[in-house]
Amino acid sequence: MQIVTEGVMPDIPETIESEKSPAELGIAVDIGTTTIAVSVWSLLHRKHLVTIAEKNNQVRYGYDIIRRIAFAVRPPLTGSSAVVESGPSALHYCIVSQLEKMFSKAVIEAASRLPRGYQPRPVSIVITGNTTMLSFLAAASVSNMASAPFTPATLFDTKTTWSEIRKGEVFQNSVTLDKPTPELIKLFESSSIPPETEVYIPPCIGAFIGADAVCAMIAAGFPIPGIKNDPSTLRPWESKVKAPLLLADIGTNSELCLFIPDTPEKPGKILCTSAASGPAFEGANISCGMPSIEGAIDKISYVHEKLQCHTIGDKNPRGLCGTGLISAAAVMLKNKYIDKNGIIIREKSKLGDGTSCIELTPAVYLSQQDIRNLQLAKSAVKTGLEFLLEHIEETPVFCISGGFGSKINLAEATAIGLLPTQLEKRTVQLGNAALSGASALLFSNVLREKARSLAKKSIQINLAGIPEFQQRFLKGIDF
């Protein structure tokens, strides 16, 4: 798959002690709402061996976090003779079984890159993700995340083993799971991961600001605020950041973090919020949407008064991925296919139900509802970014991460109002920063301690609780 899995690695101050064998492997995992990425590393040489990515199989239980939480807390079905898995069991075993298969595939590929004569031996795993995805993984209850005040059962910063993860026995108060099926038992018995393998789950900040945001802050070089370090005492891998840093991990659940530096008058701080942008940026919930794989339209151009499509791998167009959706909207807005309200006004075609669409190829179209779904997603992110920008006087360095955010055309994203204008020339695209941060935690206890400090120092803001949020959101829908 062409999903972005690489990212900018932070400086790693020291290495966790191990037996120093070339066979020892570390595995970093980023469990996204829509995509899962697994990266394998040589712990001895601190060398990347292989990364694989797949669509999260949990999408069958809902494209977004809210739907999956609703599935997890549903009451037992009555009046039916059918055997039905409980919500927590279905979500837990779904993610664990998918990881087992991805681990096996990744370890086999990594084995071919080891020195001859060495059999791969996974000894350490770091798993990051948003709070909900990690709760499903660890069989932690999400019942208190279904309604305000949205209190997660745990904020993690947890050391456990792969065996305890599989059994759902990470915490004493974990939810009770159904017994695994014979198919699952067989899968576990053939696992490429020894049961006693250490698993570390980094800390989360709150219900909707997860460990993936903390790992992304590690990769982006966020300092710990409020520590008045003398520059002469800083270690080589540290730096005194004087400019604000704004981080956006844009996806189905977009997480936004703002570092405000120390001043002589007051210590710095980190403000965090999340935007429920939905799955449109991932190519889901779009009529002809698809992941960023070969055949996906990722760029639209306007040539000789016609729309022209570019696809990943230069294959025949099969659908539209998130970056292609942004590109299409920007080009169609500029060339008056749609107006600022998102209404189709040029070269309309009609779908079977009579609604309007724009044909991109004979097999791919963009409907009026698709455009509205994009508008809702971009307004959620824009509202969050603008709210955070109001807390600083100068334009920050803007770090954008995630598979979608790292591939979008910044000018096009600005043209449709996804990104505030002042950020376009101050942007650094980091790739999969959450996975990079998790990878760094395989090697460094110092960075694990920094992750704890960043999580503790971060202030979570609930955008929906701001009195004028609804007005801001509605105002941001138009292009």
C-alpha positions as CSV (number, residue, x, y, z in Angstrom):
1,M,0.0,0.0,0.0
2,Q,1.1,3.6,-0.6
3,I,-0.1,4.8,2.8
4,V,2.5,7.1,4.3
5,T,4.4,5.2,7.0
6,E,7.7,7.0,7.1
7,G,8.3,10.0,9.3
8,V,10.9,12.3,10.7
9,M,12.8,10.6,13.6
10,P,13.7,12.7,16.6
11,D,17.2,12.6,18.1
12,I,17.6,9.6,20.4
13,P,19.6,10.5,23.5
14,E,20.5,7.0,24.7
15,T,19.8,3.3,24.0
16,I,17.9,1.0,26.2
17,E,20.2,-1.9,27.2
18,S,19.7,-5.2,25.5
19,E,21.7,-8.4,24.8
20,K,23.2,-6.6,21.8
21,S,22.3,-9.4,19.4
22,P,21.6,-8.7,15.7
23,A,18.6,-11.0,16.0
24,E,16.8,-8.7,18.5
25,L,13.9,-6.8,16.9
26,G,11.8,-3.9,18.1
27,I,8.3,-3.3,16.7
28,A,6.6,0.1,16.7
29,V,2.8,0.2,15.9
30,D,0.5,3.1,15.2
31,I,-3.2,2.1,15.5
32,G,-5.1,4.7,13.6
33,T,-8.9,4.8,13.4
34,T,-8.7,4.0,9.7
35,T,-5.1,2.8,9.2
36,I,-2.6,0.6,11.1
37,A,1.1,0.8,10.5
38,V,3.8,-1.6,11.8
39,S,7.5,-0.8,11.7
40,V,10.3,-3.3,12.6
41,W,13.7,-2.2,13.8
42,S,17.1,-3.8,14.5
43,L,17.6,-2.8,18.2
44,L,21.4,-3.4,18.0
45,H,22.0,-1.2,14.9
46,R,19.1,1.2,15.4
47,K,18.2,0.4,11.8
48,H,14.8,0.4,10.2
49,L,14.1,-2.9,8.5
50,V,10.5,-2.9,7.2
51,T,7.2,-1.1,7.5
52,I,3.8,-2.4,6.4
53,A,0.4,-0.7,6.6
54,E,-3.2,-1.9,6.3
55,K,-6.7,-0.6,6.6
56,N,-8.0,-1.0,10.2
57,N,-10.4,-4.0,10.1
58,Q,-12.5,-2.3,12.9
59,V,-14.1,-0.1,10.2
60,R,-16.7,-2.9,9.9
61,Y,-17.9,-1.7,13.3
62,G,-18.0,2.0,12.4
63,Y,-15.9,4.4,10.4
64,D,-15.3,6.8,13.3
65,I,-14.6,6.6,17.0
66,I,-18.1,7.5,18.1
67,R,-19.7,4.7,16.2
68,R,-17.2,2.1,17.5
69,I,-17.7,3.3,21.1
70,A,-21.5,2.9,20.6
71,F,-20.9,-0.6,19.3
72,A,-18.7,-1.4,22.3
73,V,-21.3,-0.3,24.9
74,R,-24.4,-1.7,23.1
75,P,-26.6,-3.9,25.3
76,P,-26.7,-7.7,24.8
77,L,-29.0,-8.7,22.0
78,T,-32.1,-10.6,23.2
79,G,-34.7,-12.7,21.5
80,S,-32.2,-14.3,19.1
81,S,-30.8,-17.8,19.0
82,A,-27.7,-16.6,17.1
83,V,-24.4,-16.5,18.8
84,V,-23.4,-12.8,18.9
85,E,-20.0,-11.5,20.1
86,S,-20.1,-8.9,22.7
87,G,-19.0,-5.4,21.5
88,P,-15.8,-5.3,23.6
89,S,-14.8,-8.8,22.5
90,A,-15.5,-8.1,18.8
91,L,-13.4,-4.9,18.8
92,H,-10.6,-6.4,20.9
93,Y,-10.1,-9.7,19.0
94,C,-10.5,-7.8,15.7
95,I,-7.5,-5.6,16.4
96,V,-5.4,-8.3,18.1
97,S,-5.9,-10.8,15.3
98,Q,-5.0,-8.2,12.7
99,L,-1.8,-7.2,14.6
100,E,-0.8,-10.9,14.9
101,K,-1.0,-11.3,11.1
102,M,0.8,-8.0,10.4
103,F,3.5,-8.9,12.9
104,S,4.1,-12.3,11.2
105,K,4.3,-10.6,7.8
106,A,6.6,-7.9,9.0
107,V,8.9,-10.2,10.9
108,I,9.3,-12.5,7.9
109,E,10.2,-9.5,5.7
110,A,12.6,-8.3,8.4
111,A,14.3,-11.7,8.6
112,S,15.6,-11.4,5.1
113,R,17.4,-8.2,6.1
114,L,19.3,-9.7,9.1
115,P,22.8,-11.0,8.9
116,R,23.0,-14.6,7.7
117,G,22.5,-17.2,10.4
118,Y,20.3,-15.1,12.7
119,Q,16.7,-15.9,13.4
120,P,14.5,-12.8,14.2
121,R,13.6,-12.5,17.9
122,P,11.1,-9.7,18.7
123,V,11.8,-8.5,22.3
124,S,10.1,-5.1,22.5
125,I,6.9,-3.6,21.2
126,V,5.7,0.0,21.5
127,I,2.0,0.6,20.5
128,T,0.6,4.1,20.1
129,G,-2.8,5.3,18.9
130,N,-5.7,7.4,20.1
131,T,-7.2,6.6,23.5
132,T,-10.1,4.7,22.1
133,M,-8.1,2.4,19.8
134,L,-5.7,1.6,22.7
135,S,-8.7,0.9,25.0
136,F,-10.0,-1.6,22.5
137,L,-6.6,-3.2,22.3
138,A,-6.2,-3.5,26.0
139,A,-9.8,-4.5,26.7
140,A,-10.2,-1.3,28.8
141,S,-13.8,-0.1,29.3
142,V,-15.0,2.7,27.0
143,S,-18.4,3.1,28.7
144,N,-17.5,6.4,30.3
145,M,-16.3,7.8,26.9
146,A,-19.8,7.5,25.4
147,S,-21.0,10.7,27.1
148,A,-19.8,13.8,29.0
149,P,-17.5,14.2,30.8
150,F,-15.8,11.6,28.6
151,T,-13.5,10.0,31.2
152,P,-11.3,7.1,29.9
153,A,-10.8,4.1,32.1
154,T,-7.0,4.6,31.8
155,L,-4.5,7.0,30.3
156,F,-2.0,4.2,29.8
157,D,1.8,4.8,30.2
158,T,1.7,1.0,30.7
159,K,4.2,-1.8,30.5
160,T,2.7,-5.2,29.9
161,T,3.3,-8.3,27.8
162,W,1.9,-9.5,24.5
163,S,0.3,-12.4,26.2
164,E,-1.6,-10.1,28.6
165,I,-2.7,-7.9,25.6
166,R,-4.1,-11.0,23.7
167,K,-6.0,-12.2,26.8
168,G,-7.3,-8.7,27.6
169,E,-5.7,-8.9,31.1
170,V,-3.6,-5.7,31.0
171,F,-5.6,-4.2,33.9
172,Q,-7.4,-5.7,36.9
173,N,-10.6,-3.9,35.9
174,S,-10.5,-4.9,32.2
175,V,-13.8,-5.8,30.6
176,T,-14.8,-9.5,30.6
177,L,-14.2,-10.9,27.1
178,D,-15.7,-13.9,25.4
179,K,-13.5,-16.9,25.0
180,P,-11.5,-16.8,21.8
181,T,-12.7,-18.9,18.9
182,P,-10.8,-22.0,17.8
183,E,-9.5,-19.9,14.8
184,L,-8.1,-17.3,17.2
185,I,-6.5,-19.9,19.4
186,K,-4.8,-21.4,16.4
187,L,-3.6,-18.0,15.3
188,F,-2.2,-17.2,18.8
189,E,-0.4,-20.6,18.9
190,S,1.3,-19.8,15.6
191,S,2.3,-16.3,16.7
192,S,5.6,-14.9,15.7
193,I,5.7,-12.9,18.9
194,P,6.8,-14.7,22.1
195,P,4.1,-14.4,24.8
196,E,6.5,-12.7,27.3
197,T,7.5,-10.0,24.8
198,E,7.4,-6.6,26.5
199,V,4.8,-4.1,25.3
200,Y,4.9,-0.5,26.2
201,I,1.8,1.8,25.6
202,P,2.8,5.5,25.9
203,P,0.7,7.9,27.9
204,C,-2.5,9.6,26.6
205,I,-3.5,13.1,27.4
206,G,-7.3,12.6,27.6
207,A,-10.3,10.9,26.1
208,F,-9.7,12.2,22.6
209,I,-6.0,13.2,22.7
210,G,-4.1,10.0,22.6
211,A,-0.7,8.6,22.8
212,D,-0.3,9.2,19.1
213,A,-0.4,12.9,19.8
214,V,2.3,12.5,22.4
215,C,4.5,10.4,20.1
216,A,4.0,13.0,17.3
217,M,5.1,15.8,19.7
218,I,8.2,13.7,20.4
219,A,8.9,13.5,16.7
220,A,8.2,17.2,16.2
221,G,10.7,18.2,18.9
222,F,8.2,19.7,21.4
223,P,10.1,20.8,24.5
224,I,8.7,20.2,28.0
225,P,7.2,23.6,29.0
226,G,7.8,25.4,32.2
227,I,11.3,24.2,32.8
228,K,13.7,27.1,33.0
229,N,16.8,25.5,31.5
230,D,20.0,27.4,31.4
231,P,21.2,27.0,27.8
232,S,24.6,26.0,29.1
233,T,23.1,22.9,30.8
234,L,21.2,21.6,27.9
235,R,22.2,18.2,26.6
236,P,23.3,17.9,23.0
237,W,20.0,16.4,21.8
238,E,18.0,19.2,23.5
239,S,17.3,22.7,22.2
240,K,15.8,25.8,23.7
241,V,12.7,26.5,21.5
242,K,11.8,30.2,21.4
243,A,9.1,30.1,18.7
244,P,5.6,28.6,19.1
245,L,5.1,25.1,17.6
246,L,1.7,24.0,16.2
247,L,1.2,20.4,15.4
248,A,-1.7,18.9,13.5
249,D,-2.1,15.1,13.0
250,I,-5.0,15.2,10.5
251,G,-7.1,12.1,10.0
252,T,-10.4,10.6,11.0
253,N,-9.8,12.1,14.5
254,S,-7.5,15.1,14.1
255,E,-5.4,16.0,17.0
256,L,-4.0,19.6,17.4
257,C,-1.3,20.6,19.8
258,L,0.2,24.1,20.4
259,F,3.5,24.7,22.3
260,I,3.7,28.2,23.8
261,P,7.3,29.0,24.8
262,D,8.3,30.3,28.2
263,T,8.4,34.1,28.7
264,P,10.1,36.1,31.5
265,E,6.5,36.7,32.9
266,K,5.1,33.2,32.8
267,P,6.1,29.6,32.0
268,G,5.2,28.0,28.7
269,K,2.4,25.5,28.2
270,I,1.0,23.0,25.7
271,L,-2.7,23.3,24.6
272,C,-4.3,20.3,22.9
273,T,-7.6,19.7,21.3
274,S,-9.2,17.3,18.9
275,A,-11.4,17.8,15.9
276,A,-13.9,15.1,14.9
277,S,-13.2,15.5,11.2
278,G,-14.6,12.1,10.2
279,P,-13.3,9.7,7.6
280,A,-13.5,11.9,4.5
281,F,-9.7,12.7,4.6
282,E,-9.0,9.0,4.6
283,G,-11.1,8.5,1.4
284,A,-14.0,6.9,3.4
285,N,-17.6,8.1,3.4
286,I,-17.0,9.4,-0.1
287,S,-19.0,7.9,-3.0
288,C,-15.9,6.8,-5.0
289,G,-13.5,7.1,-2.1
290,M,-10.6,4.7,-1.5
291,P,-7.3,4.5,0.4
292,S,-4.1,6.0,-1.0
293,I,-3.1,2.9,-3.1
294,E,-2.4,2.3,-6.7
295,G,-5.2,3.6,-8.9
296,A,-6.4,6.2,-6.5
297,I,-6.8,9.7,-7.9
298,D,-4.4,11.9,-5.9
299,K,-4.2,15.0,-8.0
300,I,-6.6,17.0,-10.3
301,S,-5.5,19.5,-12.9
302,Y,-7.4,21.9,-15.2
303,V,-5.9,21.7,-18.7
304,H,-7.6,22.9,-21.9
305,E,-10.8,23.7,-20.0
306,K,-11.1,20.1,-18.8
307,L,-10.4,18.3,-15.5
308,Q,-7.5,15.8,-15.7
309,C,-6.7,13.2,-13.2
310,H,-3.4,11.8,-11.9
311,T,-3.4,8.5,-10.1
312,I,-1.0,6.8,-7.7
313,G,1.2,4.5,-9.8
314,D,-0.1,6.0,-13.0
315,K,-2.8,3.2,-13.1
316,N,-6.3,3.4,-14.4
317,P,-8.5,5.5,-12.0
318,R,-10.3,3.4,-9.5
319,G,-11.4,6.0,-7.0
320,L,-10.5,9.2,-5.1
321,C,-8.2,9.3,-2.0
322,G,-8.1,12.1,0.5
323,T,-5.4,14.1,-1.2
324,G,-7.3,13.8,-4.5
325,L,-10.5,15.0,-2.7
326,I,-8.7,18.2,-1.6
327,S,-7.1,18.7,-5.0
328,A,-10.5,18.3,-6.7
329,A,-12.2,20.8,-4.5
330,A,-9.5,23.4,-4.9
331,V,-9.4,23.1,-8.7
332,M,-13.2,23.0,-9.1
333,L,-13.6,26.0,-6.8
334,K,-11.0,28.0,-8.8
335,N,-12.5,27.1,-12.1
336,K,-16.1,27.7,-11.0
337,Y,-17.3,24.1,-11.1
338,I,-18.6,24.8,-7.6
339,D,-19.3,28.0,-5.7
340,K,-18.0,29.1,-2.3
341,N,-21.0,27.3,-0.7
342,G,-19.9,24.0,-2.3
343,I,-22.8,23.9,-4.7
344,I,-22.1,22.3,-8.1
345,I,-22.8,25.0,-10.8
346,R,-21.0,23.7,-13.8
347,E,-20.9,20.4,-15.8
348,K,-23.5,18.7,-13.7
349,S,-24.3,15.1,-14.1
350,K,-27.2,13.3,-12.4
351,L,-27.0,10.2,-10.2
352,G,-29.8,7.6,-10.1
353,D,-31.5,9.4,-7.2
354,G,-31.5,12.7,-9.1
355,T,-28.8,14.4,-7.1
356,S,-26.0,16.3,-8.8
357,C,-22.4,15.1,-9.3
358,I,-19.3,15.9,-11.3
359,E,-17.8,13.2,-13.5
360,L,-14.0,12.9,-13.1
361,T,-13.7,9.8,-15.2
362,P,-16.3,7.4,-16.6
363,A,-15.9,5.3,-13.4
364,V,-15.2,8.1,-10.8
365,Y,-17.4,11.0,-9.8
366,L,-17.8,13.5,-7.0
367,S,-21.3,14.0,-5.6
368,Q,-22.9,16.9,-3.9
369,Q,-22.9,15.0,-0.7
370,D,-19.2,14.2,-1.0
371,I,-18.4,17.9,-1.3
372,R,-20.5,18.5,1.8
373,N,-18.7,15.8,3.8
374,L,-15.4,17.4,2.8
375,Q,-16.7,20.8,4.0
376,L,-17.7,19.4,7.4
377,A,-14.3,17.7,7.8
378,K,-12.3,20.8,6.8
379,S,-14.4,23.1,9.0
380,A,-13.7,20.9,12.1
381,V,-10.0,21.2,11.6
382,K,-10.0,24.8,10.6
383,T,-12.0,25.8,13.7
384,G,-9.6,24.0,16.0
385,L,-6.5,25.5,14.3
386,E,-8.0,29.0,14.4
387,F,-8.9,28.6,18.1
388,L,-5.4,27.6,19.1
389,L,-3.8,30.4,17.0
390,E,-5.7,33.0,19.1
391,H,-3.6,32.0,22.0
392,I,-0.3,33.3,20.5
393,E,0.7,36.6,18.9
394,E,3.2,35.4,16.4
395,T,2.8,32.8,13.6
396,P,4.1,29.4,14.8
397,V,6.1,26.8,13.0
398,F,3.4,24.5,11.8
399,C,4.1,20.8,11.8
400,I,1.6,18.7,9.9
401,S,1.7,14.9,10.3
402,G,-0.2,11.8,9.4
403,G,-0.5,10.0,6.1
404,F,-3.1,12.4,4.7
405,G,-1.5,15.6,6.1
406,S,1.9,14.8,4.8
407,K,0.8,14.3,1.2
408,I,-1.7,17.2,0.7
409,N,-0.7,20.1,-1.5
410,L,-0.5,23.0,1.0
411,A,-1.6,25.7,-1.5
412,E,-4.7,23.6,-2.3
413,A,-5.5,23.0,1.3
414,T,-5.2,26.7,2.0
415,A,-7.4,27.6,-1.0
416,I,-10.4,25.6,0.3
417,G,-9.9,26.9,3.9
418,L,-8.6,23.7,5.5
419,L,-5.4,25.5,6.7
420,P,-5.3,29.2,7.8
421,T,-3.5,31.3,5.2
422,Q,-0.7,32.4,7.5
423,L,0.4,28.8,8.1
424,E,1.1,27.9,4.4
425,K,4.7,29.3,4.3
426,R,5.6,28.1,7.8
427,T,4.7,24.4,7.4
428,V,6.9,21.4,7.9
429,Q,5.4,18.0,6.7
430,L,6.6,15.3,9.1
431,G,5.1,12.1,7.6
432,N,3.8,9.6,10.1
433,A,5.1,11.4,13.2
434,A,3.2,9.2,15.6
435,L,4.9,6.0,14.3
436,S,8.3,7.8,14.3
437,G,7.8,8.8,17.9
438,A,6.8,5.3,18.9
439,S,9.8,3.9,17.1
440,A,12.1,6.3,19.1
441,L,10.6,5.0,22.3
442,L,11.9,1.5,21.5
443,F,15.4,2.8,22.1
444,S,15.2,5.5,24.8
445,N,14.1,5.5,28.5
446,V,14.8,9.3,28.5
447,L,12.3,9.8,25.7
448,R,9.7,7.7,27.5
449,E,10.2,10.0,30.5
450,K,9.8,13.0,28.2
451,A,6.5,11.5,26.9
452,R,5.2,11.3,30.4
453,S,6.2,14.9,31.1
454,L,4.6,16.1,27.8
455,A,1.4,14.3,28.6
456,K,1.3,15.7,32.2
457,K,2.1,19.3,31.0
458,S,-0.5,19.3,28.2
459,I,-3.8,21.0,28.8
460,Q,-6.8,19.4,27.0
461,I,-9.5,21.7,25.6
462,N,-12.9,20.4,24.6
463,L,-13.8,22.5,21.5
464,A,-17.5,21.5,21.8
465,G,-17.5,23.1,25.2
466,I,-16.6,26.5,23.9
467,P,-19.8,28.7,23.8
468,E,-19.2,30.0,20.3
469,F,-17.9,26.7,18.8
470,Q,-21.1,26.0,16.9
471,Q,-21.1,29.4,15.3
472,R,-17.4,29.1,14.4
473,F,-17.9,25.7,12.9
474,L,-20.9,26.7,10.8
475,K,-19.0,29.8,9.6
476,G,-16.1,27.6,8.5
477,I,-18.1,25.3,6.3
478,D,-18.1,27.4,3.2
479,F,-15.0,27.4,1.0
